[in-house]
């Protein structure tokens, strides 16, 4: 049992959707501007986002190496 909607109801829903769409487009433009500003302030482009410094890679590799061999060194000296 579906009710037949009046043309006025459809017009109201259409206007609400138009307003919602305009609001979303405005928010999207605002977020794009904020993103561009943060990238320019940071001095990096889109291709640099999410990358690590070489120093970070070296430090993590060194820590991994030490953690892998530390138990072996401790138990050899203790025996």
C-alpha positions as CSV (number, residue, x, y, z in Angstrom):
1,X,0.0,0.0,0.0
2,X,1.9,3.0,-1.3
3,X,0.6,6.4,-0.9
4,X,0.6,8.7,-3.9
5,X,2.6,11.8,-3.1
6,X,1.3,15.2,-3.9
7,X,3.3,17.4,-6.4
8,X,3.9,19.8,-3.5
9,X,5.6,17.1,-1.4
10,X,7.9,16.2,-4.3
11,X,8.8,19.9,-4.8
12,X,9.7,20.2,-1.1
13,X,11.8,17.1,-1.2
14,X,13.5,18.2,-4.3
15,X,14.3,21.6,-2.8
16,X,15.7,19.9,0.3
17,X,18.0,17.8,-1.9
18,X,19.2,20.8,-3.8
19,X,20.0,22.6,-0.6
20,X,21.8,19.5,0.8
21,X,23.8,19.2,-2.5
22,X,24.8,22.8,-2.4
23,X,25.9,22.4,1.3
24,X,28.0,19.4,0.4
25,X,29.7,21.2,-2.5
26,X,30.5,24.1,-0.3
27,X,32.0,21.9,2.4
28,X,34.0,20.0,-0.2
29,X,35.5,23.2,-1.6
30,X,36.3,24.4,2.0
31,X,38.1,21.1,2.7
32,X,40.0,21.2,-0.6
33,X,41.2,24.7,0.3
34,X,42.2,23.6,3.8
35,X,44.1,20.6,2.3
36,X,45.9,22.8,-0.2
37,X,46.9,25.2,2.6
38,X,48.2,22.4,4.8
39,X,50.2,20.9,1.9
40,X,51.7,24.3,1.0
41,X,52.5,25.1,4.6
42,X,54.1,21.7,5.0
43,X,56.1,22.1,1.8
44,X,55.2,18.8,0.4
45,X,53.2,17.6,-2.5
46,X,50.6,14.8,-2.7
47,X,53.3,12.3,-3.7
48,X,55.2,12.8,-0.5
49,X,52.3,12.2,1.9
50,X,52.7,9.0,3.9
51,X,56.5,8.6,3.2
52,X,59.1,8.1,5.9
53,X,62.4,9.9,6.3
54,X,65.6,7.9,5.6
55,X,66.6,8.5,9.2
56,X,63.4,6.8,10.4
57,X,64.1,3.8,8.2
58,X,67.6,3.5,9.5
59,X,66.6,3.8,13.1
60,X,63.8,1.1,12.8
61,X,66.2,-1.2,11.0
62,X,68.8,-0.8,13.7
63,X,66.3,-1.4,16.4
64,X,65.0,-4.5,14.7
65,X,68.5,-5.8,14.3
66,X,69.3,-5.2,18.0
67,X,66.1,-6.7,19.2
68,X,66.7,-9.8,17.1
69,X,70.2,-10.5,18.3
70,X,70.0,-9.1,21.9
71,X,68.7,-12.4,23.4
72,X,71.4,-14.4,21.6
73,X,74.1,-12.1,23.1
74,X,72.7,-12.2,26.6
75,X,72.4,-15.9,26.7
76,X,75.8,-16.6,25.3
77,X,77.5,-14.4,28.0
78,X,75.4,-15.9,30.7
79,X,76.3,-19.5,29.9
